[in-house]
């Protein structure tokens, strides 16, 4: 099947990273947006775009869109950038495979990425250290005597939880909080577990990234260290650096992916537990990640490797180059450092330190300025509107505080994008 172009499904920063990586190889790129804060479709390198809003709740909308545009994009490669897109492509793989090249595995493999309980089970099966689970998030477990607060109420299907609540998980600081959290997830019919909270700052979170080609051969990898997240503790990276390699984490990551039979982009996340100095496995993503631009700058071009492997059938090798700089999502770093200064405990000196190093911005570039302009203009527009309505405090609570214990007023809300 000839594949003259690529379709990026999901237009947030990880999608923008793929757009720029593939455009650098002179590959035409289209973007299908899935969220109102998407920006990748504004890139100068995008030749077409469409919308599949509500993908998490209605995955068939994406499939119907791709059916309608098949004549326009014959044989193009499909790149998912979020779990909703990954689920939709894998569940409808047979239907789409005759029209497109799908850069995603079959559902029998994808289900491990979508169901955290399955992935954690696979990790335990190979002897990886994982956070302690007290059991399912049901009221029968809310009064367990051995609970060590705070605890986390984490979904097994993260993309469904985020779609419903606008955050990644709930925190509970006591039995009363936990009961309220459990009531919320039971009412939403979203299965969750009760997990131990691993203490320590965001700078103790690491991700081992690599590409495993279709022959099952793992290429060179990179260890990424998060320096700050948005929001702190339970968000996505907003400042990150390359921390070289880590043979033990590499071996564990490859063994885990081989156990489930996966090939493709890999980012396995761990947190260094200060209680025993053990790397505890948190999750693994089988798609592009938000710091795609950092990996590419450091010699691990996941999008380009996937294209050469799956489309051109000529696997390439990553070439880590030891780049010493940092990746910064300036938009998120300024907003979250301002509104989370107490929670994150970032001093002014600590805030500025990464900016003194060689750096790349997650969104803003001189050659492709439109995505950053759209991102900031949307923030300014929403902030101005909220101020005029005397609802700025509420906007911050809803948009900038998606961390939460249900028992407090901080629950809910999406990223301020």
C-alpha positions in Angstrom: 0.0 0.0 0.0 1.4 3.4 -1.0 1.5 5.9 1.8 2.2 9.4 0.6 1.3 11.1 3.9 0.5 10.8 7.6 -2.6 11.6 9.6 -2.0 12.6 13.2 -5.0 11.8 15.5 -5.0 14.2 18.4 -3.6 17.7 18.1 -2.1 18.6 21.5 1.7 19.1 22.0 2.5 15.4 21.4 0.7 15.6 18.1 2.5 18.8 17.2 5.8 17.1 17.8 4.9 14.3 15.3 3.8 16.9 12.8 7.2 18.7 12.9 9.1 15.4 12.9 7.4 14.0 9.8 7.4 17.4 8.0 11.2 17.5 8.4 11.2 14.4 6.3 9.0 16.1 3.6 6.0 13.9 4.5 2.6 15.6 4.0 0.7 15.7 7.3 -3.0 16.0 8.2 -4.3 16.4 11.7 -7.5 15.2 13.3 -8.3 17.2 16.4 -10.0 15.6 19.4 -10.0 18.3 22.0 -10.9 22.0 22.1 -7.3 22.9 23.3 -5.6 21.2 20.3 -3.1 23.3 18.4 -1.2 21.0 16.1 -3.6 21.7 13.2 -2.5 25.3 13.2 1.1 24.4 12.2 2.3 25.7 8.8 3.3 22.1 8.0 -0.3 20.7 8.1 -1.9 20.3 4.7 -5.4 19.4 6.0 -7.3 19.0 9.2 -10.6 17.7 10.5 -12.3 17.2 13.9 -13.3 14.1 15.8 -14.5 15.7 19.1 -15.9 13.3 21.6 -13.6 10.5 20.6 -13.4 8.9 24.0 -17.2 8.5 24.3 -17.9 7.8 20.6 -14.9 6.1 18.9 -17.0 5.3 15.9 -16.9 9.1 15.0 -13.3 8.8 14.1 -13.8 5.7 12.0 -16.7 7.3 10.1 -14.5 10.4 9.5 -11.7 8.2 8.1 -14.2 6.3 5.9 -15.4 9.6 4.4 -11.9 10.9 3.8 -10.4 7.7 2.5 -10.4 8.9 -1.1 -8.6 12.1 -0.1 -6.0 10.3 2.0 -5.6 6.9 0.2 -3.1 4.7 2.0 -2.0 7.4 4.5 -0.5 6.3 7.8 -2.5 6.8 11.0 -0.6 7.9 14.1 -2.6 8.0 17.4 -1.4 10.5 20.0 -3.8 9.8 22.8 -5.4 6.7 24.3 -8.8 7.4 22.8 -7.3 7.3 19.3 -5.3 4.3 20.2 -8.4 2.5 21.3 -10.5 3.5 18.3 -7.8 2.4 15.8 -7.2 -0.9 17.5 -10.9 -1.8 17.9 -11.6 -1.0 14.2 -8.2 -2.3 12.8 -9.7 -4.7 10.3 -12.1 -2.1 8.9 -9.4 0.6 8.5 -6.5 -1.6 7.4 -7.6 -1.9 3.8 -7.6 1.9 3.4 -4.8 3.1 5.7 -1.5 2.1 7.3 -2.2 1.9 11.0 0.8 2.8 13.3 -0.8 0.9 16.2 -1.1 -2.8 17.2 -4.2 -5.0 17.4 -6.5 -4.7 20.3 -5.2 -7.8 22.0 -2.0 -5.8 22.6 -3.5 -2.3 23.0 -5.7 -3.5 25.8 -2.6 -3.6 28.1 -2.1 0.1 27.5 -5.8 1.0 28.1 -6.3 -1.2 31.1 -3.7 -0.3 33.8 -4.7 -3.4 35.9 -3.6 -5.6 33.0 -0.3 -3.7 32.6 0.5 -3.7 36.3 -0.2 -7.5 36.3 2.2 -8.0 33.5 4.8 -5.8 35.3 4.4 -7.9 38.5 4.7 -11.0 36.4 8.3 -10.1 35.4 9.2 -9.0 38.9 9.0 -5.2 38.5 8.4 -3.1 41.6 5.0 -1.4 41.4 3.0 0.7 43.9 1.0 -1.2 46.4 -2.6 -1.7 45.5 -5.2 -2.0 48.3 -7.8 -3.4 46.0 -10.6 -2.1 43.9 -12.1 1.3 44.6 -15.3 0.1 46.2 -16.9 1.0 49.5 -16.0 -2.4 51.0 -12.3 -1.3 50.9 -12.8 2.2 52.1 -12.4 1.2 55.8 -9.5 -1.1 55.4 -7.3 -0.9 58.5 -4.0 -1.0 56.6 -4.6 2.0 54.4 -1.7 4.5 54.6 -3.0 8.0 53.7 -2.8 9.8 51.4 -3.9 7.2 48.9 -4.7 7.5 45.2 -7.9 6.5 43.4 -6.6 5.7 40.0 -8.6 4.5 37.0 -7.8 1.3 35.1 -8.9 3.1 31.9 -7.2 6.5 32.2 -8.6 8.1 29.1 -12.2 7.4 30.1 -11.6 8.8 33.6 -10.0 12.0 32.2 -12.9 12.4 29.7 -15.4 12.3 32.5 -13.7 14.1 35.4 -11.0 16.2 33.6 -8.1 14.9 35.7 -5.9 11.8 35.9 -6.8 10.5 39.3 -8.2 11.5 42.8 -6.3 11.8 46.0 -7.8 11.0 49.4 -6.3 12.2 52.7 -8.6 10.3 55.1 -11.4 7.7 55.1 -14.1 10.3 54.5 -12.3 11.7 51.4 -11.9 8.1 50.1 -15.6 7.4 50.6 -16.5 10.4 48.5 -14.0 9.5 45.8 -15.4 6.0 45.6 -18.9 7.3 45.3 -17.9 9.5 42.4 -16.2 6.7 40.4 -19.0 4.2 41.2 -21.6 6.6 39.9 -19.6 7.2 36.8 -19.1 3.4 36.4 -15.4 3.8 35.9 -13.4 1.0 37.5 -10.6 2.2 39.7 -8.1 0.9 42.2 -6.8 2.3 45.6 -3.1 2.8 45.4 -0.3 3.8 47.7 1.0 7.3 47.1 4.7 7.4 46.4 6.1 10.5 48.0 8.7 12.9 46.6 8.8 15.7 44.1 8.2 15.5 40.3 12.0 15.4 39.8 12.0 11.8 41.0 9.9 10.7 38.0 11.7 9.1 35.0 10.6 7.7 31.7 12.6 5.2 29.7 11.9 5.8 26.0 12.9 3.8 22.9 11.6 2.3 19.7 11.1 -1.4 19.1 10.9 -2.2 15.4 8.5 -4.6 13.7 11.1 -7.4 14.0 11.1 -7.0 17.8 14.5 -5.4 17.8 14.9 -2.6 20.4 16.9 0.3 19.4 19.0 2.7 21.5 17.0 4.4 24.2 17.0 7.5 26.4 16.0 8.2 30.0 14.0 11.3 30.5 13.7 13.0 33.9 10.7 15.2 34.6 11.7 18.4 36.5 8.2 19.9 36.8 4.7 18.6 35.9 1.4 20.3 35.3 -0.2 20.1 37.7 2.4 19.0 40.3 2.6 15.4 41.3 -0.1 13.9 39.0 0.2 15.8 35.7 2.2 15.7 32.5 5.7 17.1 32.0 6.2 20.8 31.6 10.0 20.8 32.1 12.1 17.8 31.4 15.7 16.8 30.6 17.5 13.8 29.2 19.3 11.8 31.9 21.3 9.6 29.7 20.6 5.8 29.8 19.8 3.4 32.5 20.6 -0.3 31.8 18.3 -1.7 34.5 15.3 0.3 33.4 16.0 -0.4 29.8 16.1 -4.2 30.5 12.9 -4.1 32.5 11.0 -2.0 29.9 12.0 -4.3 27.0 11.1 -7.4 28.9 7.7 -6.0 29.8 7.0 -5.0 26.2 8.1 -8.4 24.9 5.9 -10.1 27.4 2.8 -8.4 25.9 4.1 -8.7 22.3 4.4 -5.0 21.5 6.5 -3.2 18.9 6.6 0.5 18.3 7.1 3.7 20.3 7.7 3.2 24.0 7.7 5.4 27.1 7.8 3.6 30.4 7.4 5.8 33.5 8.9 5.1 36.9 9.2 7.0 40.2 12.2 6.7 42.4 10.7 5.9 45.8 12.6 7.9 48.6 11.5 5.3 51.2 13.7 2.5 49.8 15.4 4.1 46.7 13.5 1.7 44.4 12.3 2.6 40.9 8.6 1.8 41.0 6.9 1.2 37.6 3.9 3.6 37.1 2.7 3.2 33.5 3.8 2.7 29.9 2.6 4.5 26.8 2.6 2.9 23.4 2.3 6.2 21.4 3.9 9.6 21.1 4.5 11.5 24.3 4.3 15.2 25.1 8.1 15.7 25.2 8.5 14.3 21.6 10.5 17.4 20.7 13.0 16.7 23.5 13.5 13.1 22.3 14.0 14.2 18.7 16.5 16.9 19.7 18.5 14.2 21.7 18.6 11.8 18.7 15.5 9.6 19.3 13.0 10.6 16.6 10.1 8.3 17.5 7.9 9.6 14.7 10.6 9.2 12.1 11.5 5.8 13.3 7.9 4.6 13.1 7.6 6.0 9.6 10.7 4.3 8.3 9.9 1.0 10.0 6.1 0.7 9.3 5.7 2.6 6.1 9.0 2.4 4.2 9.9 -1.0 5.7 13.5 0.2 6.2 14.1 0.3 10.0 16.4 3.0 11.2 18.5 3.2 14.4 18.2 6.0 16.9 21.4 8.0 17.4 21.4 9.5 20.9 23.7 12.5 20.8 24.1 13.5 24.5 22.3 16.9 24.1 22.6 18.6 27.5 19.6 20.9 27.4 16.0 21.0 28.7 12.6 20.9 27.1 10.2 23.5 28.4 6.5 24.0 27.9 6.6 27.7 28.5 2.9 28.2 28.5 2.2 25.6 31.1 5.3 26.4 33.2 4.4 30.1 33.6 0.7 29.3 34.4 1.3 26.4 36.8 4.3 28.0 38.5 2.1 31.0 39.2 -1.0 29.3 40.4 0.6 26.3 42.0 3.6 28.1 43.7 2.6 26.8 47.1 1.8 23.3 46.1 4.8 22.9 43.9 7.1 24.8 46.3 9.2 26.1 43.4 11.4 29.1 44.5 12.1 31.8 42.0 15.7 30.6 41.6 14.5 27.0 41.0 12.0 28.3 38.5 14.7 30.1 36.5 17.4 27.5 36.7 16.3 25.4 33.6 16.0 28.6 31.5 19.8 29.2 31.9 20.6 26.0 30.1 20.4 25.1 26.4 16.6 24.7 25.8 13.9 24.0 23.4 10.3 25.1 23.7 7.5 22.6 23.5 5.4 24.7 21.2 7.0 28.0 20.2 9.4 28.1 17.2 10.3 31.0 14.9 9.6 28.9 11.8 6.2 27.7 13.0 4.7 30.4 15.3 1.0 29.8 14.8 0.4 27.0 17.4 1.9 29.1 20.2 0.0 32.2 19.2 -3.3 30.2 19.2 -2.4 28.7 22.6 -1.7 32.0 24.2 -4.6 33.9 22.6 -7.0 31.2 23.8 -5.7 31.6 27.3 -6.0 35.4 27.1 -9.5 35.2 25.7 -10.8 32.9 28.4 -9.0 34.8 31.2 -10.4 38.1 30.0 -13.9 36.7 29.7 -13.7 35.3 33.2 -12.5 38.6 34.6 -15.3 40.5 33.0 -17.7 38.0 34.6 -15.9 38.1 37.9 -15.4 34.4 37.5 -11.6 34.3 37.2 -11.1 32.4 40.5 -13.6 29.8 39.3 -11.9 29.5 35.9 -8.6 28.8 37.7 -10.2 26.2 39.9 -11.8 24.5 36.9 -9.0 24.9 34.3 -5.8 25.0 36.2 -6.6 22.7 39.2 -7.3 19.2 37.8 -5.7 17.6 40.8 -7.9 16.5 43.5 -9.4 15.1 46.4 -13.1 15.1 45.8 -13.7 16.3 49.4 -12.1 19.7 48.5 -13.1 22.4 46.1 -10.1 21.6 43.9 -11.8 18.7 42.1 -12.3 18.6 38.4 -11.3 20.7 35.5 -9.2 20.4 32.4 -5.8 21.8 31.5 -5.8 25.5 30.8 -4.6 25.0 27.2 
